[in-house]
Amino acid sequence: MSTDLLDPPRSAIPAAARGSTVTRSGAVLVSLLRRARKVIGLVAVLALWEAGARAGWLGSTTPPLSDVAVRGWEMLSSGALLENLGVSLVRVLKGLAIGLPAGLVLGLLAGLFRVSEDIIDAPVQAVRMLPHLALVPLFIIWFGIGETSKVGLIAVGVVFPLYINVFHGIRGVDERLVESARTCGLGRIGLIRKVVLPGALPQILVGLRLSLGVAWLTLVVVEQSATASGIGFVINQATQFLQMDTVFLVLVVYALLGVSTDLLVRLIERRALAWRKGLVAR
């Protein structure tokens, strides 16, 4: 069988099909360019770090990125990094498991019911004004130096960003949509499920992103004292012995953890809010 039977001449391919192929190729190219743009800034920072440390611009105590990478490989090979990272992740997950449901429930109650707002909002706002990281000594006195005080502080820290955003997300739902839904015969439960919660979801996800950031920030602080494991313990030990490559390695790990969780929530946003048509940046 001749190859020209399998591959018809270009003139035999409909123009619409050729245009569709070109459009898909262009979309793929644009997607690749966008992905490249997203890493340009990070690559530039890493290159400046390496060059600046080698040239001495960042001070004598700042190790180059290559030394930090070597130290990271050594700790990965020995299992020390993964072991301590696992301890820290468990602490954060426990704090999130307590704080996120609490913030969500409090925000839903205050946002949906006026009587709940009157009871809940004032105490929550008063406690929110206290810098929760300054409560470390108090939590140690109350709960000791064990895991309870560390997990408790993480839980307290993540409650308030989520509460504020859930509350304002619900109260920010367009009243005209609510009235239209009532006119269509939706009851209270259906109204909440089909109108209020979808309308408040963008703000709720913003609160989730903020809460995750607070969780990692709180972890850094609670692991700086009275701990014998976790990546905070690693950075404390490295600081005492002036192992600056280990110190910077842990800082990079903290940054990667924060970025990873933020990207995860943004992925959830794209899936959960696919129906929303907002401003598209060019």
C-alpha positions in Angstrom: 0.0 0.0 0.0 1.4 3.4 -1.0 2.1 5.9 1.7 0.1 8.6 -0.1 -3.0 6.6 0.6 -2.2 6.7 4.3 -1.2 10.3 4.3 -3.5 12.4 2.1 -2.0 15.5 0.6 -2.3 18.7 2.7 -4.8 20.1 0.1 -7.1 17.2 1.0 -7.3 18.2 4.7 -10.1 20.6 5.4 -9.1 24.1 6.2 -11.1 24.0 9.5 -9.2 20.9 10.6 -5.8 22.6 9.8 -6.9 25.6 11.7 -8.0 23.5 14.7 -4.5 21.9 14.8 -2.8 25.2 14.6 -5.0 26.5 17.4 -4.2 23.5 19.7 -0.4 23.9 18.9 -0.6 27.6 19.8 -2.4 26.8 23.1 0.2 24.3 24.0 3.0 26.8 23.2 1.3 29.5 25.3 0.9 27.0 28.2 4.6 26.1 28.0 5.6 29.8 27.9 3.5 30.5 31.0 5.1 27.7 32.9 8.5 28.9 32.0 7.6 32.4 33.2 6.5 31.1 36.5 10.0 29.6 37.3 12.0 32.5 35.9 11.8 34.5 39.1 12.7 31.5 41.3 15.7 30.6 39.0 16.9 34.2 39.1 16.8 34.3 42.9 18.7 30.9 43.2 21.3 32.1 40.7 21.8 35.3 42.5 22.1 33.4 45.8 24.8 31.1 44.4 26.7 34.0 42.7 26.4 36.4 45.7 27.5 33.8 48.2 30.5 32.8 46.1 31.5 36.5 45.6 31.0 37.3 49.3 28.2 39.8 48.7 25.9 38.0 51.2 28.4 37.9 54.1 30.8 35.2 55.2 28.1 33.2 57.0 25.9 32.7 54.0 26.7 29.4 52.2 26.2 29.1 48.4 23.2 27.1 47.2 25.4 24.3 46.0 26.7 23.7 49.5 23.1 23.7 50.8 22.1 21.2 48.2 25.0 18.9 49.1 24.0 19.1 52.8 20.4 18.4 51.9 21.5 15.2 50.0 23.6 14.1 53.0 20.6 14.5 55.4 18.2 12.8 52.9 20.6 9.9 52.6 21.0 9.5 56.3 17.2 9.8 56.9 17.6 12.6 59.4 15.8 15.2 57.3 12.8 13.0 56.4 12.5 11.7 60.0 12.3 15.3 61.5 10.2 16.5 58.6 7.7 13.8 59.3 7.4 14.9 62.9 6.8 18.5 61.9 4.2 17.5 59.3 2.3 15.4 61.9 2.2 18.5 64.2 0.9 20.7 61.5 -1.7 18.2 60.4 -3.0 17.7 63.9 -3.2 21.5 64.4 -5.1 21.9 61.1 -7.4 19.0 62.0 -8.5 20.9 65.1 -8.3 24.6 63.9 -9.8 24.4 60.4 -13.1 22.7 61.4 -13.4 25.1 64.4 -12.8 28.2 62.2 -15.2 26.9 59.5 -18.0 26.1 62.0 -17.7 29.4 63.9 -17.7 31.3 60.6 -20.7 29.4 59.3 -22.7 30.0 62.5 -21.8 33.7 62.7 -22.4 34.2 59.0 -25.7 32.4 58.7 -27.4 33.3 62.0 -27.7 36.7 63.5 -28.0 35.3 67.0 -24.8 33.3 66.6 -23.0 36.4 65.4 -24.1 38.3 68.5 -22.8 35.5 70.7 -19.6 34.4 68.8 -18.2 37.4 66.9 -17.2 39.6 69.9 -15.2 37.0 71.8 -13.6 35.7 68.6 -12.5 39.2 67.6 -11.2 39.9 71.1 -9.1 36.8 71.1 -8.0 37.4 67.5 -6.4 40.7 68.6 -4.0 38.8 70.8 -0.8 37.8 69.0 -1.1 34.0 69.3 2.7 33.5 69.0 3.1 35.5 72.2 1.0 32.8 74.0 3.8 30.3 73.8 4.9 30.7 77.4 1.2 30.5 78.6 0.5 27.3 76.6 3.7 25.7 78.0 2.4 26.6 81.5 -1.1 25.2 80.8 -0.2 22.1 78.7 3.5 21.5 79.4 6.3 21.3 76.9 5.0 18.3 75.1 3.0 18.0 71.8 -0.2 19.4 73.2 1.1 22.9 73.6 2.6 22.9 70.1 -0.5 21.4 68.4 -2.7 23.8 70.4 -0.9 26.9 69.2 -1.0 25.8 65.6 -4.8 25.1 66.0 -5.4 28.6 67.5 -3.4 30.3 64.8 -5.4 28.8 61.9 -8.8 29.4 63.4 -9.0 33.2 62.9 -8.1 33.7 59.2 -10.6 31.0 58.2 -13.3 32.4 60.5 -13.0 35.9 59.2 -13.1 34.8 55.5 -16.0 32.4 56.0 -18.0 35.1 57.8 -17.4 37.8 55.3 -17.7 35.4 52.4 -21.2 34.5 53.5 -22.2 38.1 54.2 -20.8 39.1 50.9 -23.2 37.0 48.8 -25.4 39.1 46.6 -28.8 39.6 48.3 -30.5 39.6 44.8 -29.4 36.0 44.3 -30.8 35.0 47.6 -34.1 36.7 46.9 -34.3 35.1 43.4 -33.7 31.7 44.9 -36.4 32.2 47.5 -38.8 33.3 44.7 -38.0 30.0 42.9 -39.1 28.1 46.1 -35.8 27.1 47.6 -36.0 26.4 51.4 -33.4 27.5 53.9 -31.3 24.4 53.5 -31.4 24.5 49.7 -30.6 28.2 49.8 -27.5 27.7 51.9 -26.4 24.7 49.9 -27.0 26.0 46.4 -26.6 29.8 46.7 -24.9 30.9 49.9 -22.0 28.4 50.2 -21.1 28.5 46.4 -21.1 32.3 46.6 -18.9 32.3 49.6 -16.6 29.6 48.4 -14.0 31.9 46.8 -13.6 33.8 50.1 -13.5 30.6 52.1 -10.6 29.3 50.0 -8.7 32.5 50.5 -9.1 32.0 54.2 -7.8 28.4 53.8 -4.7 29.7 52.1 -4.1 32.2 54.8 -4.6 29.6 57.5 -2.1 27.2 56.0 0.5 30.0 55.9 -0.2 30.8 59.5 0.2 27.1 60.4 3.7 26.9 58.9 4.7 30.2 60.6 3.5 28.9 63.9 5.4 25.7 63.5 8.6 27.6 63.0 8.0 29.3 66.4 6.8 26.4 68.5 9.7 24.2 67.4 12.2 26.8 68.5 11.9 25.8 72.2 11.5 22.7 74.3 11.6 20.2 71.4 13.8 17.2 70.6 12.5 16.5 67.1 11.2 18.3 64.0 12.8 20.6 61.5 12.8 23.4 64.1 14.9 21.2 66.3 17.3 20.7 63.4 17.7 24.4 62.8 18.2 25.0 66.5 21.0 22.4 66.7 22.6 23.8 63.6 22.6 27.3 64.9 24.3 26.3 68.1 27.1 24.6 66.2 27.2 27.3 63.4 26.3 24.8 60.7 25.0 27.5 58.3 24.4 25.1 55.4 22.0 23.1 57.6 20.3 26.4 58.8 19.7 27.5 55.2 18.6 24.0 54.2 15.8 24.1 56.8 14.8 27.6 55.7 14.5 26.3 52.1 12.4 23.3 53.4 10.0 25.7 55.2 9.7 27.8 52.0 9.0 24.7 49.9 6.3 23.5 52.4 4.6 26.8 52.3 4.6 27.0 48.5 3.5 23.4 48.1 0.4 23.9 50.3 -0.5 27.2 48.6 -0.3 25.5 45.2 -2.5 22.7 46.4 -5.2 25.2 47.5 -4.9 27.1 44.2 -5.4 23.8 42.4 -8.5 23.2 44.5 -9.7 26.7 43.6 -9.3 26.0 39.9 -11.4 22.9 40.2 -14.0 24.1 42.6 -14.4 27.5 41.0 -14.4 26.4 37.4 -17.9 28.0 37.0 -16.7 31.5 38.0 -15.7 33.9 35.3 -13.4 36.6 36.7 -10.9 38.9 35.3 -8.2 37.2 33.2 -4.8 38.8 33.5 -3.0 39.3 30.2 
